[in-house]
């Protein structure tokens, strides 16, 4: 298990001088001038001590790999022999402790076969700084006497690309809006690099970047992004790939974006621990920690307030950033770029804030798969616990596309005749196809069909029933489309079930023929149709499906077919429950009405209590054992639909690190829960706490008193669970933003026992 304070990236200054005089260099040309008092090169003994500190840290935190960058100044000024000694001193203490992803960043002017052979022997990847074509590169990257470094840098790129391609990690280009963006991009792409990294020039609010227009830097990057997308993304571009990944809840690949905790520690040539080099642009001494490898462990440096501040996630950002719709992707921008010397320090948006917003929104629009896209506004709406109609519509649309993909994958391995009918319907009548596959347990069937054989079967239909489901689905789709079809359908438990339509008894047969003609269905040797019945309340209608063979995938057993009296009880209770929900819990009603299509009756527990559940793979459905009182049915609908919503979000957005295998305390359970279980339970219990909160105002004193007791129980438990989620260190940037929205909802209510 790793700690949230573990550091995984180390920048080691092997040489603190440079052979170029780039006027945008943050080491020599900005506020911090501490390089002047340090030795030019790192002694081998200092490297050995540094490696021992890193090894101890990796062992203590169970790290299987650390990333180490050999940096400067210009690291190649150390010479090939000296670099070889330093690398050997670095690797020895780490051998057997963890793997090392070892890289060197260089301007390339000294790179030759001697260095490349050393790097090949030691497994060192090489990144080269190059700002584009000759004109762009010579704007800043010059020798002190004004000579160009371009030819030597290009020669180094060619040496790597053609002679040592396995070492070439990519090109690093500092943005300059005075350069033509397309010329810069095309010049970089022409070198066929494995990756390109565009770097923001380092500026603060006290020394802002030159800005010919309000979003000059975004405009520059957007021009490149459009060319990149239009040419089918020929090379990875780290800033664009990070925007795409973080926008979908994944990781950012750069320190300048995302809410992931910054985990970089710099070791200077004299062994001093420092924070990220970019802080040198803020003020003299900004990166300093006052610690070094000789007197302090890495854990001590990791606890420095400056490094802690950069691991604070959403909560460490200023109010303007926390409320920004793209903060899950932006993360407030690079920490150094937030600095203002008016006393606010780093508690500001990035000096590139307008540019970040513009480029993030543009790249996400270009990259989005429209029906899958869950925009920030939808996620913010859902994070409140409610979810406006538009947000639910986005969720429903994303699920529709997901179902098409799942059904296509599951059906492709089934009978060709059935799959052909389904494909023809999808092509000629897509609305009818979507209507047929929208039945929640079609998705449950498809997921079951695609599940790896090693997965536990849980409550799902046996494999032999799969072909029958595909053919039955194809017949249903053809009927909805008004198309003709004739298929053999497997009989299961003496019947054929057509999704969302009903069950035809077919006694004594293993299969039968289903014909669709002129808008009518005919099932050979079948008895009378047992239809799927619907509950109605005003204009809202929902299927009460007690027939679907795949409905038994809930946590509790599904009930058998209800008799007329049982259905009537459901109808009366549902109508009263929905009337209450619309009246007293109106914020939830549009979402439920927009996405809940099916209720599966569950077996009533023997102790007489109420049970309910939402199947993770059956969007739009909940399972409920009918409670004694309609108001309890209202509560169960609210509670389970929260699971439906969040499950649908998690299908397309990563809110947490799936690699986190820790168990967390859920205040309402005795057994600890995995992170997703805690997140699901917390989100659902927002609605539970809200249900009781509102009933504390009931005119009936007994009802109000009962509600007060329940609210006093559920509110603190739910808030405690939110805090546990926020302190887990396992939420993604979008996850932090989502859980913060949940917390705002809870903290916006008067606490139990207070007026309001």
Residue, then its C-alpha position, 0 to 999 in steps of 0.5 A: x500500500x502506498x501513502x498519499x504523501x509518497x513522491x514518485x518523481x525526482x529531478x536531479x541537477x547533475x550540472x548547474x551551468x549551461x552552454x546556451x543563454x536562453x532568455x526565457x530560462x527559468x533557472x538563470x533568467x528569473x527571480x531565484x538566483x540560488x544557482x550562483x552559490x551552488x557547485x557546477x556539478x553534482x559530486x558522485x557521493x552526493x548522487x549516492x546519498x540521494x539514491x539511498x534516500x530515494x530507495x529508503x522512501x520507495x521501500x517505505x511506501x511500497x513504490x514499484x517504480x520511480x521516475x528520475x530526470x537528470x537535469x540542469x543547467x545542461x546535464x551533458x556538460x558533466x561529460x559522458x564519463x562523469x554521467x556514467x559514474x553518476x548513473x551507476x551511483x544512482x542505480x546501485x541503491x535502487x537495485x532490487x527496491x524498485x524500477x527506475x524510469x530514467x530520463x535526461x532533458x538536454x538542449x542537444x548541442x553536445x549529444x553524440x555517439x558517446x552519450x548515446x551509447x552510455x544512455x543505451x547501456x543504462x536505459x536512459x530516455x532522452x528528451x530534447x528542447x527545440x522550439x520549432x523551425x530555425x526562426x522560432x528556435x533562434x528567437x531564444x535558444x542562442x549561445x552567449x555570443x548570439x550564435x544559433x544552436x539550431x543546427x546542433x539541436x537538429x543534428x541531435x534529434x536526427x542522431x536519436x531518431x535514426x541511430x538510437x530510436x529506442x532512447x528518443x522520448x520526444x521534443x520539448x517546445x516552449x510556447x512563444x506567440x510571436x512564432x507562427x504556430x503552424x510553422x512551429x508544429x509542422x517543423x516539430x512533426x517533420x522530425x518524427x518525434x515519439x511525442x511533443x510537449x508544449x510548455x507554457x513560458x513561466x510568468x506570474x501575476x507580478x511578471x505577466x506574459x506578453x499578451x497581444x490578445x486576451x487569449x493569445x496563448x490559447x489561440x496559438x495552441x488551438x491553431x495547432x490542436x486543429x491541425x493535430x485533429x485534422x491530420x488524425x493526431x499523428x504524434x502524441x501531444x502531451x498537453x492535448x492528450x492530458x486535456x482529453x484524458x483529464x476531461x474524461x476523469x483520467x490522469x493528466x500527463x503534465x504537472x501544468x494540468x489536472x488535480x492530481x497531487x504534485x509529487x516532484x522533488x528536485x535535488x540540487x547539485x549540493x544535495x539540497x531538496x527543492x520544490x519544482x524548478x518553475x517556482x524560480x520564476x516567483x521570487x528569490x528563494x521560492x523553491x527552497x525547503x531548507x532540507x538536504x539529502x545529508x540530514x533529511x529523509x525524503x519523507x521530511x521533504x515531502x512534508x514541507x508546506x510548499x509540497x503539501x500545498x501542491x497536493x491539496x487538490x481542489x480544496x487548495x485552490x482559490x474560490x474562483x478556481x473551485x467554482x470553474x467548470x473546467x477545474x477538474x481538467x485545469x487543476x488551477x494550472x501550474x502552481x508557479x503561475x498563480x503567484x502574486x506578490x500582494x500577500x495572496x501568494x499562490x492563492x490565485x488563478x493561473x496568470x494563463x487562466x483565460x487561455x487555459x479555459x479556452x484551450x481546454x474547452x476547444x480541445x474537449x469539443x474536438x475530442x468528444x464523442x458527442x453522445x458519450x460526452x458528459x460536459x462539466x455542466x452536466x457533472x456539476x448538476x449531477x454532483x449536487x445529488x439532484x440532476x437537471x433534465x439536461x444532465x439526465x438527458x446527457x446521461x441517457x444519451x451516453x447510455x444509449x451509445x454504450x448499449x449499442x456498442x455492448x449489444x453489437x459486441x455481444x450479438x456478433x457472437x450469436x446466431x447470424x440470422x438474429x444478428x443480421x435482423x438486428x443490424x438491419x433494424x439498426x441501419x434502417x430504423x435506428x429509433x426502433x433499435x434504440x427503443x428495443x435495446x433500451x430495456x434495462x435487462x438487455x444491457x444486463x444480458x449483453x454485459x453477462x455475455x461479454x463477461x470474462x469466464x473467470x468472473x463470478x456468475x452472481x445472479x445471471x442467466x445461464x449461457x445457453x439462454x443467450x442465443x434465445x435473448x438475441x433472437x427475441x431482441x431481434x424480433x422485438x426490434x423488427x416489430x417496433x420498426x414495422x419490419x418483417x422477420x422470422x427467427x428461431x428463439x430458444x424457450x426458457x422455463x417453458x416460455x419466450x420473453x420478448x424484452x419490454x413486451x411480455x412472455x409467451x408460454x411455450x410448454x414442452x418445447x426447447x425452441x419455437x419460431x417467432x414471426x413478425x409480419x405487418x406489425x403483428x407478432x406470432x409465436x408458434x405453439x404459444x399460449x396467450x401473451x402475459x404482457x409487461x404491465x405498467x404503473x401509472x401516476x399522472x403522466x408518468x408511467x413505468x414498467x413493473x417487469x416481473x417476467x424478464x429472465x435477466x431481471x434477477x441480477x439485483x442484490x436481492x431475489x426477484x419476485x415471481x409473476x404478481x397476481x392481479x391483487x399484487x399488481x393492484x397494491x403496487x399501482x395504489x402505492x406507486x401513485x401515492x408515492x409519486x404524488x408525494x415525490x413530485x410535491x415534496x421532492x420536486x428537484x429529483x422528479x425530472x431526473x427520475x421521470x426522464x430515466x427510470x423505465x422499469x421497476x422489478x418487484x423483489x421478494x419481501x424479506x422474511x422479517x417484514x422489512x423493506x429491501x431495494x437495489x439498483x443493478x449496476x448493469x441495468x441502467x433505468x431500472x430499480x428493484x424494490x420489495x413493496x413496503x407497507x407505506x407509500x412514503x417508504x416507496x418514495x424513499x426507496x425510489x429516491x435512494x435507488x435512483x441515486x445509484x442508477x445515476x452514479x452508476x451511469x456516470x461511472x460508465x463513462x467518467x473516472x471519478x476515482x483511481x481504479x487501482x486503489x484497493x483499500x477498504x474504507x469505513x462506511x458509517x452505515x455498515x459494519x463491513x468496510x467498503x471499496x472506494x466505489x462502494x463508499x462513493x455509491x453509498x454516500x451519493x445515495x444517502x444524500x437523497x436519504x438524508x434529504x428525504x428525512x430532512x424535508x419531513x421534519x416540517x410535516x404537520x403531523x408531530x409524530x411524523x416530524x419527530x420520527x423524521x428528525x430522529x432519522x435526519x439526525x442519524x443520516x446527515x452526520x453519517x453522510x457528511x462523514x463519508x464525504x470527508x472520507x472520500x475527500x481524504x482518500x487521496x484516490x479521487x481523480x480531478x473530476x472526482x474531487x470536483x464531483x464529491x465537493x459538489x456533494x459536500x456543498x449540497x449537504x453543507x447547504x442544509x441546516x444541521x439537525x437540531x437547528x432552525x431552517 
